Amino acid sequence: MNQGTFKRVIVLVADGLGVGAAPDAKDYGDEGSNTLGHIASHLGGIKLPNLEKLGLGNLGDFKGICQVKNPLAIVSRMAEKSKGKDTTTGHWELAGLVTETPFQLFPNGFPEELIKQFILEAKIPGVIGNKAASGTHIIEELGEAHLKTGKPILYTSGDSVFQIAVHEEIFGLERLYEVCEIARKITMPYQIGRVIARPFLGLSAKQFKRTEHRRDYATNPPLNCLDVLQTHGIPVLSVGKIDDIFAHRGITCGNHTGNNPDSLKATLDFMQKNRGDQAFIFTNLVDFDQLYGHRRDPKGYANSLIELDNFFPKILSELTEDDCLMLTADHGCDPTFKGCDHTREFVPLVAYSPRFKGETLPDRGSFADVSASILEGYQISRDQLPLEGQSFLCKPKR
């Protein structure tokens, strides 16, 4: 029996919140990864009472988070079907797209012909770096050289990203964005998932610090859930880097916040301004991944999870029986695991509505089940749409 029609669906993507190694983790060198489990163990336990009541603890063995017999939410783990473990493929799959051919990786740096074209078309004196590196480490290593030469720092990671780091004030923020737009155009033939602007401030290696004026320039996605919602007259409201990930397509309006606290406040603001109206709110919570996962900081990650848990009652208080809230993720980013890249993991599905009877469901085979459930919740048929996934909205009312 269908749960009925929703006026509003809110999806919170806790960027990098994995809940255990995916079935194919070995293929990615990630066997044994477990973002939430390892953070909890590393700290001797973590208390997330609001998420615990919803049923988060039912998805694994997370020290300090109890399993509950009668969760308030429908909970499950979802495995990624797409090839890859990056932000773009994860979010696209949440929107119903499965990426069969992975974006290209450049662990040894980008080809010389691409670098020459970039320097020529962007009209820059050259680049430094051109290697795989941690964003904070490469700024410490090459930031002073950038200030002396004016050459942008170019680097990549375990994801398909062309990252450009420059001093926000000396090089200029708008100039950085202009250079990134040029890079986005010339990197398209190389199947690079994203070009990322990485501005920083400071005048020495000890002072350098990245700012929140990051921008992502993603490749244009195929038809997806956001397009379909807009076609059916449902406003799509984005928070955080969602607009960048979907190349600003299928978005009615957005708030491009740069951190978790601002993103949660923006989500709550959208909910309050759209009481009683149809809307889809899609939020990315970037700090888990950007500040703590990649930087291998389990304590910082845990504190950020506690902040999310403390904020949850404010969001839940805004929900009516016409609303559905989902908490999920786009990949793992285990801060205790080897290296500093994403980890191929199950991600949580915690879906709550006052009308739901909570239950723990078996593992699901695709993140696209989120998209399928969203469209079913708005009673939009997928019969003629090239979108994947199976809806979980097939439970009776309380």
C-alpha positions, 0 to 999 in steps of 0.5 A, a space after each residue: 500500500 502506498 504511503 500517499 502523496 507528499 507536498 514536501 520532500 527534504 533530502 539531507 546528504 551527509 557528505 561522506 557518511 558511510 556505514 560499512 564497506 560496500 559489497 564491492 569495496 575490495 574492487 576499490 581498495 576499501 575493504 574494511 572501511 566503515 566511516 561511522 563505525 570507526 569514528 565511534 570506535 576511535 572515540 570510545 563511543 558517540 552519542 546521537 540520541 535523536 538519530 538513534 531514535 529514528 533508527 540509525 543504530 540499526 544499520 550496523 555496530 556503532 559504539 554508543 548508538 543503540 539499536 532500537 526495536 521500534 525505530 521512528 523512521 524507515 531505515 536501510 543501507 544502500 549500496 552504490 550501483 554506479 562505477 566510482 565513489 565520488 561526489 558527482 556519481 553519488 549525488 547523480 545516483 540519488 537523483 536516479 542516474 546510474 553512471 556505467 562508465 566512470 569519470 577518468 582519474 589522473 593519479 600521475 597528474 594531467 596530460 601535458 597537452 591539456 596543461 598547455 591548452 589551459 595555460 594558453 586559454 586561461 592566460 596564466 603564467 603557468 601552473 605548479 603542482 599538477 599531481 594528486 595531493 591533499 588540498 591542505 597539504 599542497 597549499 602548505 607546500 606550494 602556497 608561497 611559490 604561488 604568491 611569488 610566481 602568480 601561477 595557480 596550484 593545480 592538483 587532483 585526488 582519488 576523484 575525477 577532479 581538476 582542482 585549482 587553488 589560488 590566493 583569494 585576494 591576491 589572485 582574485 576570487 572572480 578571476 579564479 572563477 573565470 579560470 575555472 570556467 575555462 578549465 571546465 570547457 577544455 577538460 570535457 574531452 578528458 571525461 573529468 567529473 568536476 573542476 573545483 575552485 579552491 581559494 585560500 588566504 594567508 601569507 605563509 605556509 603556517 597561515 594558509 587556510 582554505 575559505 568557504 568560497 569554493 565552487 564546483 563546475 560539474 559536467 552536465 548531467 543527463 535527465 534526472 529527478 530534479 528535471 522531472 520535478 521541475 517539469 511537474 511544477 514542483 519547486 526544487 530548492 538547493 542548499 550547499 553545493 547541490 547546484 554546482 553538482 547538477 550544473 545549475 540545472 533543474 534548480 528553481 532557486 538555491 542557497 549556496 552555503 559553505 558549511 554545515 551550520 549555515 546549510 542546516 539553517 538554510 534548510 530550515 528557512 526553506 521549510 518555514 517559508 514553504 509551509 503548506 506548499 509543494 517543494 523539494 529541498 535538496 541539501 548537501 552537508 559538506 563539512 563531514 567530507 571536506 573538513 574531517 573525512 579527507 583531513 583524517 579527523 575522527 574527533 572533528 567528524 564526531 563533533 559535526 555529527 553531534 551538531 547535526 543530531 542536536 539540530 534535528 529536532 528543529 527540522 522534525 518539528 517543522 514536519 507534517 504528515 504531508 512531508 517526508 525527510 530523508 537523511 542519506 549520503 553520497 559515499 563514505 570518507 572514513 577518517 581512520 582508513 588508509 589514504 585521504 580519499 573517499 571510501 566505497 561504502 553503504 550509505 544510510 537511508 533514514 526516512 521519516 514522516 509523521 505518517 510512517 510506521 518505522 521499520 528496518 528494511 533489508 539492504 538496497 541495491 542502489 542510491 537511486 531508490 531515493 529518487 524512485 521514492 521521491 517521485 512516488 511520493 509526488 505521484 509522478 510516474 516513471 514509466 517513460 523515464 530513463 531513471 533507475 531505483 525501487 521506491 521504499 514507500 510501500 508501507 502502510 500507515 500507522 
